[in-house]
Amino acid sequence: MRRTRPCTGQRRPAVIGLRDRVKTIIVAAGVILEQGKVLVTQRKADATQGLLWEFPGGKVEEDEEPREALRRELKEELDIEVEVGTIFDAVFHPYPEYPILLLTYHCRVEKGILKPIGCHDLRWVNLRELQRLAMPRADDPIREHLCSSEIFQGT
């Protein structure tokens, strides 16, 4: 039986850390592939690292399971429902503001038509395009892993 927490208004990000230290923010992102291309979204201009491209997803809230957070974020940001599969990669990156633990999962769109609701833009890109995009530093190892995998053979 899954336990849920009551909605009390404002959400708080899930964090790892000790009191009086900078806490690590947990982020869940999806690797969504279709016909040899991967889905990327562009951050809004007024966001931290604005207009950079990233794998879609967002912060895991306190007491939220990462896969559930990813489903929620993709519904909120892109108006799609996804099946979240196995973990693709995990990356720790120490940004100056706060460190993040980025968990990426294989995902498949189950329902909905992509809409850039919570992002500036979205795009399906092939290997060459993915390598040229300006992305946050935490996404670089995910991009490298994706580009070195067999997923993009022949694209």
C-alpha positions in Angstrom: 0.0 0.0 0.0 1.4 3.4 -1.0 1.4 6.1 1.6 0.6 9.6 0.5 1.1 12.8 2.4 -1.7 15.3 2.6 -1.5 18.4 0.5 -0.6 21.3 2.8 0.0 24.0 0.1 3.6 24.8 -0.6 5.9 22.0 -1.6 9.4 21.6 -0.3 12.2 20.0 -2.4 13.6 16.7 -1.2 17.1 17.1 0.1 20.0 15.1 1.4 22.2 16.7 4.0 22.7 17.7 7.5 21.4 20.8 9.3 23.6 23.9 8.8 25.2 22.5 5.7 24.2 23.0 2.1 21.7 20.4 1.2 21.7 18.4 -2.0 18.6 18.8 -4.2 17.3 15.6 -5.8 16.2 16.0 -9.4 14.4 13.4 -11.6 14.6 13.7 -15.4 13.4 11.5 -18.3 15.2 10.1 -21.3 12.4 9.9 -23.8 13.3 8.4 -27.1 11.3 8.2 -30.4 12.5 7.2 -33.8 16.2 7.7 -33.0 15.6 11.1 -31.4 15.5 12.2 -27.7 13.2 14.8 -26.2 14.9 17.9 -24.7 13.2 21.0 -23.2 14.5 24.6 -23.0 14.4 26.3 -19.6 12.4 29.5 -19.4 14.4 32.7 -19.8 13.8 33.9 -16.3 14.8 30.5 -14.7 18.2 29.7 -13.2 20.4 28.8 -16.2 17.7 30.2 -18.4 17.3 29.1 -22.0 19.7 26.1 -21.6 18.4 22.8 -23.0 17.9 19.9 -20.6 16.3 16.5 -20.2 12.7 17.1 -19.0 11.9 16.7 -15.4 12.3 18.6 -12.1 12.9 18.6 -8.4 11.7 15.8 -6.2 9.6 17.1 -3.4 10.0 16.1 0.3 8.6 12.6 0.9 8.1 12.0 -2.8 9.4 9.0 -4.7 11.6 10.1 -7.7 9.6 8.2 -10.3 6.4 9.8 -9.0 8.0 13.2 -9.1 9.1 12.6 -12.7 5.5 11.7 -13.7 4.2 14.8 -11.9 6.8 17.1 -13.4 6.2 15.8 -17.0 2.4 16.3 -16.6 2.9 19.8 -15.2 5.5 20.9 -17.7 4.6 19.1 -20.9 1.0 17.8 -20.3 2.0 14.2 -20.9 1.6 11.0 -19.0 4.6 8.7 -19.1 5.6 5.2 -18.1 8.8 5.6 -16.0 11.2 2.7 -16.6 14.6 1.8 -15.3 17.2 4.3 -14.2 19.4 5.4 -17.0 22.1 7.3 -15.0 22.7 9.2 -11.8 24.9 12.3 -11.6 26.0 14.3 -8.7 27.0 17.9 -9.6 28.1 20.6 -7.1 26.6 23.8 -8.4 27.8 26.9 -6.4 24.2 27.6 -5.1 23.5 24.0 -4.0 24.6 20.5 -5.2 22.2 18.3 -7.1 21.7 14.6 -7.5 20.3 14.1 -11.0 18.5 10.8 -11.5 17.5 10.0 -15.1 15.1 7.3 -16.1 14.1 5.7 -19.4 10.5 7.0 -20.1 7.9 6.3 -22.7 5.0 8.7 -23.5 1.7 6.9 -22.8 -0.8 9.7 -23.2 -1.0 13.3 -24.3 0.4 15.7 -26.9 3.6 17.6 -25.9 3.0 21.2 -25.0 5.7 23.5 -23.6 3.7 24.6 -20.6 6.5 24.8 -18.0 9.3 25.4 -20.4 10.3 27.9 -23.1 10.4 25.3 -25.9 10.8 21.6 -26.6 12.5 19.7 -29.4 13.2 16.1 -30.6 16.9 16.0 -31.5 19.3 13.4 -33.0 22.8 12.7 -31.8 24.5 15.6 -33.7 21.9 18.1 -32.5 22.2 16.9 -28.9 25.9 17.3 -28.9 25.6 20.9 -30.0 23.0 22.1 -27.5 23.9 24.3 -24.6 23.0 22.3 -21.5 23.5 22.7 -17.8 26.8 21.1 -16.6 24.9 18.4 -14.6 23.3 17.2 -17.9 26.7 16.8 -19.6 27.5 13.3 -18.3 23.9 12.2 -19.2 24.4 13.5 -22.7 27.8 11.7 -23.0 26.3 8.4 -21.7 23.4 8.7 -24.2 25.6 9.6 -27.1 28.0 6.7 -26.4 25.1 4.2 -26.0 23.7 2.0 -28.9 20.5 4.0 -28.8 21.8 6.5 -31.4 23.6 4.0 -33.7 22.8 5.0 -37.3 21.4 8.4 -36.6 
